[in-house]
Amino acid sequence: MNTSQHATVRLQQRGISPLVVDLLRDFGKSVPAGDGASKLFFDKAARKKLKAYAGSIARFLEEHLNVYAVVAADDRLITVGHLYERVRRH
């Protein structure tokens, strides 16, 4: 995973595991974030796909899924954070 220095710092500061970012890339919903970047997050359908994939360990992952990641057009991780509000889609 190619990450910016900013994203590396934010991962540590916010206590977000790189595993969760990998799951976001594989199962997360993507919406445009401007300048060709995408915002990834777990919507209801993504959580359902992840639950089917993870099986019995899905319940342990559930508390870590209220996060988002911003990924540049060149697939570089820009930043990550915790979701406190719904993602607005225009």
DAVEN-V248228 format. One record per residue. N is the residue number from 1. RES is the residue in one letter. PSI is psi in whole degrees, 0 to 359 (999 if undefined). D_CENTER is the distance of its C-alpha to the mean C-alpha in Angstrom with 1 decimal. Layout:
# DAVEN-V248228
N&RES&PSI&D_CENTER + N&RES&PSI&D_CENTER
This chain:
# DAVEN-V248228
1&M&126&13.0 + 2&N&115&14.4 + 3&T&148&13.1 + 4&S&164&15.1 + 5&Q&321&17.1 + 6&H&314&15.4 + 7&A&322&12.0 + 8&T&317&13.9 + 9&V&316&15.6 + 10&R&323&12.8 + 11&L&315&11.1 + 12&Q&313&14.7 + 13&Q&322&15.6 + 14&R&1&12.8 + 15&G&37&13.0 + 16&I&126&9.5 + 17&S&142&10.2 + 18&P&333&9.5 + 19&L&318&9.8 + 20&V&322&6.6 + 21&V&320&4.9 + 22&D&319&7.6 + 23&L&323&7.1 + 24&L&315&3.9 + 25&R&324&6.6 + 26&D&322&9.3 + 27&F&345&8.8 + 28&G&157&6.3 + 29&K&139&8.5 + 30&S&131&9.2 + 31&V&150&11.5 + 32&P&140&13.6 + 33&A&5&13.1 + 34&G&150&16.6 + 35&D&32&18.4 + 36&G&357&16.8 + 37&A&162&13.2 + 38&S&145&10.4 + 39&K&125&7.7 + 40&L&138&4.8 + 41&F&167&4.7 + 42&F&108&6.8 + 43&D&185&10.4 + 44&K&316&13.5 + 45&A&321&14.0 + 46&A&320&10.7 + 47&R&323&11.5 + 48&K&317&15.0 + 49&K&317&14.3 + 50&L&320&12.4 + 51&K&320&15.3 + 52&A&324&17.8 + 53&Y&315&16.4 + 54&A&337&16.2 + 55&G&234&19.5 + 56&S&340&21.0 + 57&I&358&18.2 + 58&A&325&15.8 + 59&R&332&17.4 + 60&F&334&16.5 + 61&L&335&12.8 + 62&E&319&13.0 + 63&E&351&13.3 + 64&H&8&10.0 + 65&L&359&7.8 + 66&N&62&8.3 + 67&V&167&5.5 + 68&Y&161&4.0 + 69&A&142&4.3 + 70&V&125&7.7 + 71&V&131&9.2 + 72&A&168&13.0 + 73&A&332&15.3 + 74&D&17&16.4 + 75&D&27&13.0 + 76&R&133&12.8 + 77&L&122&9.9 + 78&I&310&11.3 + 79&T&165&9.6 + 80&V&160&7.1 + 81&G&175&8.3 + 82&H&142&9.1 + 83&L&126&9.8 + 84&Y&347&13.5 + 85&E&166&14.4 + 86&R&149&13.8 + 87&V&126&12.2 + 88&R&126&15.4 + 89&R&126&16.0 + 90&H&999&19.2
